[in-house]
Amino acid sequence: MFPGGHWTPQLIHMAGGTHPLNPPRGEGQGAGPSLAVWNKDLVALDPDWIIICPCGLDMAETIRELPPLTSSGFWPELKAVREGRVVLVDGNQMFNRPGPRLVDGLEFLIGLLHNRHDMIPRTFPWRFLQRDELRDAESAWLEAHPGWKTRVQKGPPQATDGAAVAAAANVSCCSGGVCVPVSQEGATNGVHTADDRSSSSSATDVCMGAAAAAPAGPQQG
């Protein structure tokens, strides 16, 4: 999985959250590029929100790509999943490229994290992931991939101690894959699962796959 990078963490922070796995480099700055992390890092964050908005995929394509993530053993244990706070966004339109639409993305994040849906642009392409809506697709995936739920993740190197402390913030965000981690301090980072296909509290977790822009224009860092 890969936490969101560049402007995505900056937008999350601007919206009142935190991005612990790949935080902005400084006040008013973007973060570094996305980096690989273990699934267990996302589990340790246990985000309050998960926003799924992969790079290059529209909403229909995003939904088709979800079963490898949602049928994973760790997925139903996440707080955001248990409490119905998993959101799908057309990241290809709204978050995955720098441009004017990042302003709409920022307004969306603010409205979502602070329970002010009236602030979300009327035509913004998002919706909640409904519980069990992918049941048939997940069953088909598991039938084709025996042992998927209990597999041991292979691939990305383990996060360093410095990156692991991000778990204290607890938020997730997606960009360019399936999902990303973010923390809502006022919001943060994102993680996506490509290879793996494998409310405004003081510490709210969000998982999002997107990037949003500020009125002054976020920096890529």
C-alpha positions in Angstrom: 0.0 0.0 0.0 1.1 3.6 -0.7 0.2 6.6 1.4 -0.8 9.7 -0.6 2.0 12.2 -1.3 2.7 15.7 -2.6 -0.4 17.9 -2.2 -2.7 15.2 -0.8 -1.3 15.4 2.8 -1.3 19.2 2.6 -5.0 19.3 1.7 -5.8 16.9 4.5 -4.1 19.1 7.0 -5.8 22.2 5.6 -9.1 20.4 6.1 -8.4 19.8 9.7 -6.9 16.2 9.6 -3.5 14.7 9.7 -1.4 12.6 7.4 0.9 10.6 9.7 2.5 8.2 7.2 3.7 11.0 4.9 3.2 14.4 6.6 3.7 17.8 4.9 7.3 18.9 5.0 6.4 22.1 6.8 3.8 24.8 7.3 2.1 25.5 4.0 4.1 22.8 2.1 3.3 19.6 0.5 4.7 16.2 1.4 7.2 13.9 -0.3 6.1 11.4 -3.0 4.1 8.3 -2.0 6.0 5.5 -0.4 5.3 1.8 0.2 4.0 0.7 3.6 2.8 -2.5 5.1 -0.9 -3.3 5.5 -0.2 -3.5 9.2 0.7 0.2 9.3 -2.8 1.0 8.1 -4.2 -1.4 10.7 -2.1 0.3 13.4 -3.6 3.7 12.4 -7.1 2.3 12.4 -8.5 5.4 10.6 -11.8 7.0 11.5 -12.4 7.6 7.8 -11.4 5.8 4.6 -11.6 7.6 1.4 -10.9 5.5 -1.7 -10.0 7.4 -4.9 -7.4 5.6 -7.0 -5.4 7.3 -9.7 -6.6 6.9 -13.2 -9.9 5.2 -12.3 -13.5 6.5 -12.4 -16.1 5.5 -9.9 -17.2 2.3 -11.7 -13.6 1.2 -12.3 -12.8 1.9 -8.6 -15.7 -0.3 -7.5 -14.5 -3.1 -9.8 -11.0 -3.0 -8.2 -12.2 -3.1 -4.6 -12.7 -6.8 -3.9 -8.9 -7.5 -3.4 -8.9 -4.8 -0.7 -12.3 -5.4 0.9 -11.9 -9.2 1.0 -8.6 -8.9 2.9 -8.6 -10.3 6.4 -7.7 -6.9 8.0 -10.4 -4.9 6.3 -13.5 -5.7 8.4 -11.4 -5.0 11.6 -10.8 -1.4 10.7 -12.9 1.1 12.7 -13.9 3.1 9.6 -15.3 0.0 8.0 -17.1 -1.2 11.2 -18.7 2.2 11.6 -19.7 2.9 8.0 -17.2 5.6 7.2 -15.8 4.4 3.9 -16.2 6.8 1.1 -15.7 6.4 -2.7 -14.5 9.4 -4.8 -13.8 9.7 -8.5 -10.1 10.5 -7.8 -9.3 10.6 -11.5 -11.4 13.8 -11.7 -10.9 15.4 -8.3 -7.7 14.5 -6.5 -5.0 12.8 -8.6 -3.8 15.7 -10.7 -2.9 19.3 -9.8 -5.5 21.8 -11.0 -8.5 23.9 -10.1 -10.6 20.9 -9.1 -8.4 20.4 -6.1 -10.3 23.4 -4.6 -13.5 21.3 -4.8 -11.5 18.4 -3.3 -10.5 20.6 -0.3 -14.1 21.7 0.2 -15.2 18.0 0.1 -12.6 17.1 2.7 -13.7 19.9 5.0 -17.4 19.1 4.6 -16.8 15.4 5.2 -14.4 15.6 8.2 -16.5 18.2 10.0 -19.9 16.8 9.2 -20.8 19.8 7.0 -22.1 18.1 3.9 -23.6 21.4 2.9 -20.1 22.6 2.2 -19.4 19.8 -0.3 -19.8 21.0 -4.0 -23.2 19.8 -5.3 -21.7 18.0 -8.3 -18.7 16.4 -6.4 -18.5 12.7 -7.4 -18.6 10.8 -4.1 -20.7 8.3 -2.2 -20.5 6.0 0.8 -19.5 2.4 0.3 -22.5 0.4 1.4 -22.0 -2.6 3.7 -21.9 -5.9 1.9 -22.5 -4.3 -1.5 -19.5 -6.2 -2.9 -20.4 -9.5 -1.3 -20.7 -11.4 -4.5 -17.6 -9.9 -6.1 -15.6 -10.6 -2.9 -16.8 -14.2 -2.8 -15.7 -14.6 -6.5 -12.3 -13.1 -5.6 -11.7 -15.4 -2.6 -12.8 -18.4 -4.6 -10.2 -17.6 -7.2 -7.5 -16.7 -4.6 -7.6 -19.3 -1.8 -5.9 -18.2 1.4 -6.3 -14.5 0.5 -7.7 -13.6 3.9 -4.9 -15.1 5.9 -2.0 -14.4 3.5 1.3 -12.8 4.7 2.0 -9.6 2.9 5.1 -9.6 0.8 6.7 -6.7 -1.0 7.3 -3.3 0.6 10.1 -3.0 3.2 8.9 -2.5 6.8 8.4 1.2 7.7 11.2 2.8 9.7 10.6 3.7 13.4 10.2 7.3 12.3 7.4 6.4 9.9 5.8 4.1 12.3 5.1 6.8 14.8 2.5 8.0 12.3 0.2 5.4 13.8 -0.4 7.8 16.7 -2.3 10.1 14.4 -4.7 7.6 12.9 -6.0 8.7 9.5 -6.0 7.2 6.0 -6.3 8.5 2.5 -6.1 7.0 -1.0 -4.3 8.2 -4.1 -3.3 6.1 -7.1 -4.3 2.6 -6.2 -7.0 1.7 -3.8 -6.6 3.5 -0.5 -4.7 6.0 1.7 -4.5 6.7 5.5 -5.4 10.0 7.1 -5.8 11.5 10.7 -8.3 14.2 11.5 -6.8 16.8 13.7 -8.6 19.4 12.3 -7.0 15.6 8.4 -4.0 13.6 6.9 -2.4 11.0 4.7 -3.4 8.4 2.2 -2.6 4.8 1.4 -3.4 2.9 -1.7 -3.3 -0.8 -2.4 -2.0 -1.4 -5.9 0.5 -4.2 -5.6 -1.5 -5.8 -2.8 -4.6 -6.0 -4.9 -3.4 -7.3 -3.4 -17.0 15.1 13.2 -14.1 17.1 13.9 -12.4 15.6 16.9 -8.9 16.2 17.9 -7.8 13.0 16.3 -9.9 11.6 13.5 -8.6 9.0 11.1 -9.3 9.0 7.4 -8.2 6.8 4.6 -8.4 8.6 1.3 -7.2 8.2 -2.3 -7.0 11.7 -3.6 -5.5 15.2 -3.5 -7.2 18.5 -2.9 -6.1 22.1 -3.3 -6.1 25.2 -1.1 -7.3 28.6 -2.1 -3.6 29.8 -2.3 -2.7 26.6 -4.1 -1.0 23.7 -2.4 2.6 23.0 -3.1 3.9 19.7 -4.4 6.8 19.8 -2.0 
